[in-house]
Amino acid sequence: MSWYRWHGEDLELALRVQTRAPRDDFVGIDPSGDYYRVRIQSPPVDGKGNQSLKRFLAEAFGVAPSHITLLSGEHARYKRLRIQHPRLLPIAVARPAPTD
């Protein structure tokens, strides 16, 4: 499985999240190729890490935080998220070819 896939206009990401980092940042593709590594400053306490991750991704992809859905990994470092209609692509993800 690739670390991203498109569902129509929505983008699904598989992330490996490191908390308590010096700054929020995209790191790169995990050596396995199954996850994209992301760092966030917030600790993984009382959902603060997930909220911080959503805010970071929302700003990076040009959407409202409410357009980001956590699909799995609420209490884990490996997460799957769906971004509804991303306006920006801050990391290299190929858009699907348009269908006629």
C-alpha positions as CSV (number, residue, x, y, z in Angstrom):
1,M,0.0,0.0,0.0
2,S,1.2,3.5,-0.8
3,W,1.1,6.2,1.9
4,Y,-1.6,8.1,0.0
5,R,-4.5,7.5,-2.2
6,W,-7.2,9.6,-3.8
7,H,-10.9,9.0,-3.3
8,G,-12.4,11.2,-5.9
9,E,-11.5,14.7,-4.8
10,D,-10.5,13.6,-1.3
11,L,-7.0,12.6,-0.3
12,E,-6.3,9.8,2.2
13,L,-2.9,9.8,4.0
14,A,-1.2,7.1,6.1
15,L,1.1,9.0,8.6
16,R,3.6,8.1,11.2
17,V,3.4,10.9,13.7
18,Q,6.2,11.9,16.1
19,T,4.9,14.1,19.0
20,R,6.8,16.5,21.2
21,A,9.0,17.7,18.3
22,P,10.8,21.0,18.1
23,R,8.4,22.2,15.4
24,D,5.5,21.0,13.2
25,D,7.0,19.6,10.0
26,F,6.7,17.1,7.2
27,V,9.7,14.8,7.4
28,G,9.4,12.4,4.4
29,I,8.4,9.0,3.3
30,D,9.0,6.2,5.8
31,P,11.6,3.7,4.6
32,S,8.9,1.1,4.2
33,G,7.0,3.4,1.8
34,D,3.8,2.7,3.7
35,Y,3.7,5.9,5.7
36,Y,4.6,9.6,5.5
37,R,6.5,10.8,8.6
38,V,5.2,14.0,10.3
39,R,6.4,15.8,13.4
40,I,4.2,17.9,15.7
41,Q,5.0,19.9,18.8
42,S,2.0,18.8,20.9
43,P,2.2,15.9,23.4
44,P,-0.1,12.9,22.8
45,V,-2.2,13.8,25.9
46,D,-6.0,14.1,26.0
47,G,-6.3,14.3,22.2
48,K,-4.1,17.4,22.0
49,G,-1.8,15.6,19.6
50,N,-4.6,14.7,17.2
51,Q,-6.0,18.3,17.3
52,S,-2.6,19.8,16.7
53,L,-2.0,17.4,13.8
54,K,-5.4,18.3,12.2
55,R,-4.6,22.1,12.5
56,F,-1.1,21.5,11.0
57,L,-2.5,19.5,8.1
58,A,-5.4,21.9,7.6
59,E,-3.1,24.9,7.2
60,A,-0.7,23.0,5.0
61,F,-3.4,21.6,2.6
62,G,-5.5,24.8,2.6
63,V,-8.6,23.5,4.2
64,A,-10.6,24.0,7.4
65,P,-9.7,21.6,10.3
66,S,-13.3,20.3,10.0
67,H,-12.4,18.9,6.5
68,I,-9.9,16.5,8.0
69,T,-11.2,13.2,9.3
70,L,-9.2,10.8,11.5
71,L,-10.1,7.4,10.0
72,S,-7.9,5.2,12.3
73,G,-5.1,5.5,14.9
74,E,-6.7,7.8,17.4
75,H,-4.4,6.5,20.2
76,A,-1.5,5.4,18.0
77,R,1.5,6.9,16.2
78,Y,0.3,5.4,12.9
79,K,-2.8,7.2,11.6
80,R,-5.0,7.3,8.5
81,L,-6.7,10.6,7.7
82,R,-8.9,11.9,5.0
83,I,-8.6,15.5,3.7
84,Q,-11.7,16.7,1.8
85,H,-10.9,18.6,-1.4
86,P,-7.3,19.8,-0.6
87,R,-6.6,23.1,-2.2
88,L,-2.8,22.9,-1.7
89,L,-0.4,20.0,-1.9
90,P,2.6,20.7,0.3
91,I,4.0,17.3,-0.2
92,A,4.5,15.4,-3.5
93,V,1.3,13.5,-4.2
94,A,0.2,13.0,-7.7
95,R,-3.4,13.9,-8.5
96,P,-5.3,11.3,-10.3
97,A,-5.8,11.6,-14.0
98,P,-9.2,13.2,-14.9
99,T,-11.8,10.9,-16.3
100,D,-13.9,11.7,-19.2
